[in-house]
């Protein structure tokens, strides 16, 4: 691949992806609203840019083959705060990709696009949207953009509904964990699969207790290697019994399914300090 662009490159997950993605292309461009990281790869150029600026996105994607879109506010927030980076920013990425004739958008969607489904329903990638927050609503909007731009303009997209890409620190994560190694593999397969059209895949490791069905995404070649069951006994012992009627325990969105709209869901996830940050 000649040129690959990564948005959200200064975020927690973007930081894990920069190295592996830089090795998949001749020219690697990373971008965020933060200052440039100190450890740029030899073929990496960093551009400080705002997702809400369409002209900036059009310029950023000029000459690119694909864009990996991880840039966003990574938590529930008031709609007005999410409007620029999460809603308008998504439109700007797809529109800029179309104007520059990119082949594909690889998008960091989220389980929160379907977070109000019950965990016991074992939903597949074709489950209808049922967002749990404004944050989840933005993911639905972007997935629908991806579908629309494929149907009307022939721009491929892979929407990765990430569950819990952080260390296993709570009972929910025993099922929802996506290891960092599996995250990298997932993004790589979303890039190097020859034909994807409009595809949805769950970002989850090979957990014994995974609550979603990824079988309709096998064409992407994603085969996770890690399993959170190794942490189950310790995590369950540390946390004790959970309330079987609390929405945070019964719905795919976890705490995001229980918080009031506009209030942080991340604050209730009991994440370790190195797992906090923008995703």
Helices and strands as residue ranges (DSSP letters): E 3-7, H 12-22, E 27-32, E 44-48, H 54-60, E 66-69, H 79-82, I 83-88, H 89-99, E 104-110, G 111-114, G 119-121, E 123-124, H 134-153, E 156-162, H 173-176, H 180-192, E 198-203, E 212-213, G 215-220, G 228-231, H 232-239, H 247-250, G 254-257, G 266-268, G 273-275
